[in-house]
């Protein structure tokens, strides 16, 4: 999976900020590795271990990277680290979003995951999303990552708040999430169209880690592999879409993309009811979404209060 490159530097070139960052990264990786038990990642507990947590060899195996390469990383050696490999290591070590961001920051790399920050998602844009309610709306990029969404959209195809930020990608959800799939009335057509649009968009990003990482995750689906082998391409277009929401039933919505920059960049995706019945059902869905978000907020406050009391 990786090609290791070791930089040859003058005797004192490793001193200073770069060396300090590498040592901090090495210490962070060791600390995260030592807290993970074999059982947590599906390995047999085995016999007695001289050190707590996973062995370096086990992390390397689970992340599909070379043992020597990973050992050098924990030894603060001056090696190049790809975002794709960092993503695999982060998943193997079960890093939470804050730890993941810290890992990429120490490595001086950009996180390819959908949950990574996007400069286009400003407070003003989030306000726009809220003001569009009850209409479902979200911001996506050409990779189908859902960068932000309002409450109605969060209940349209599945309970999006229950999906981990790094998994909030329309392609991943369409091919791998049963609830999302059940909401697509014309599922086969949608899957084929999305794969074709993704292939067309990826032509400009073939060497980028985030795109390659997403493609690898998608190819775990046999259905996606079949669509991908068709080599179909299609551009973006607006049309009426039919969704079967689990709470309010069938809704017919006119889909529109409003680009926030270049065509390959983020876009505001909106859904407007195509008939009166759909409008009434979207109003009901919005009310349910608001109630669910308020209930979740109450539960979080109660849990926080209980934790503080303990």
Secondary structure as UniProt FT lines:
FT   TURN            11..14
FT   HELIX           17..35
FT   HELIX           38..41
FT   HELIX           56..63
FT   HELIX           67..74
FT   TURN            75..76
FT   HELIX           83..92
FT   TURN            93..94
FT   HELIX           97..107
FT   TURN            114..115
FT   TURN            119..120
FT   HELIX           123..131
FT   TURN            132..134
FT   STRAND          136..140
FT   TURN            142..143
FT   STRAND          145..149
FT   TURN            151..152
FT   HELIX           153..155
FT   HELIX           160..162
FT   HELIX           165..167
FT   HELIX           170..176
FT   HELIX           178..183
FT   TURN            185..186
FT   HELIX           187..202
FT   TURN            203..204
FT   TURN            206..207
FT   HELIX           209..218
FT   TURN            219..220
FT   HELIX           222..228
FT   TURN            229..231
FT   STRAND          240..245
FT   TURN            246..248
FT   STRAND          249..259
FT   TURN            263..264
FT   STRAND          267..273
FT   HELIX           276..309
//
